[in-house]
Amino acid sequence: MENNEPVNPKPQEAPKPATAAAPLHRAAPGGPGPRRSGGPGGRRHFAPRRKVCRLCAEHIDQVDYKQMQILKSFCTDTGKMLSRRITGACAKHQRQIMRAVKINRNLSLMPYG
């Protein structure tokens, strides 16, 4: 009985899977991946435009509780007030809106959110 197979003195070991080096910082699960430059296939990063207060642009000095059209545009359908970050209102007008909405809720003109 002749065996033409070469004799291997060492038993064969299972090949180790190739592992990539772990990144130094990982993104949160489900979050954005690694940042890329604006080249092909990468994301382009634009600076967001600063929101301008709509009431300042329309030269409205005082917001009163009787101005329902203005107040409804700064609230959700359920009656919750929207934040300055979302509406873009300045601090002065946001305080006036907040006060007017609270008065309207007290007078039952607007729902509590």
ChimeraX attribute file (.defattr): number of C-alpha atoms within 10 A of each C-alpha:
attribute: neighborCount
match mode: 1-to-1
recipient: residues
	/A:1	3
	/A:2	4
	/A:3	6
	/A:4	6
	/A:5	6
	/A:6	6
	/A:7	7
	/A:8	7
	/A:9	6
	/A:10	6
	/A:11	6
	/A:12	7
	/A:13	6
	/A:14	6
	/A:15	6
	/A:16	6
	/A:17	6
	/A:18	6
	/A:19	6
	/A:20	6
	/A:21	6
	/A:22	7
	/A:23	8
	/A:24	5
	/A:25	7
	/A:26	11
	/A:27	10
	/A:28	8
	/A:29	7
	/A:30	6
	/A:31	8
	/A:32	9
	/A:33	10
	/A:34	10
	/A:35	10
	/A:36	12
	/A:37	10
	/A:38	10
	/A:39	8
	/A:40	8
	/A:41	8
	/A:42	11
	/A:43	11
	/A:44	11
	/A:45	10
	/A:46	6
	/A:47	5
	/A:48	6
	/A:49	6
	/A:50	7
	/A:51	13
	/A:52	12
	/A:53	18
	/A:54	14
	/A:55	17
	/A:56	13
	/A:57	8
	/A:58	8
	/A:59	9
	/A:60	10
	/A:61	11
	/A:62	12
	/A:63	19
	/A:64	16
	/A:65	20
	/A:66	13
	/A:67	12
	/A:68	15
	/A:69	8
	/A:70	14
	/A:71	20
	/A:72	16
	/A:73	12
	/A:74	21
	/A:75	19
	/A:76	11
	/A:77	11
	/A:78	10
	/A:79	15
	/A:80	15
	/A:81	21
	/A:82	17
	/A:83	13
	/A:84	16
	/A:85	9
	/A:86	9
	/A:87	17
	/A:88	16
	/A:89	21
	/A:90	16
	/A:91	11
	/A:92	12
	/A:93	19
	/A:94	21
	/A:95	14
	/A:96	17
	/A:97	25
	/A:98	19
	/A:99	14
	/A:100	19
	/A:101	27
	/A:102	18
	/A:103	16
	/A:104	19
	/A:105	15
	/A:106	12
	/A:107	11
	/A:108	10
	/A:109	14
	/A:110	19
	/A:111	15
	/A:112	14
	/A:113	11
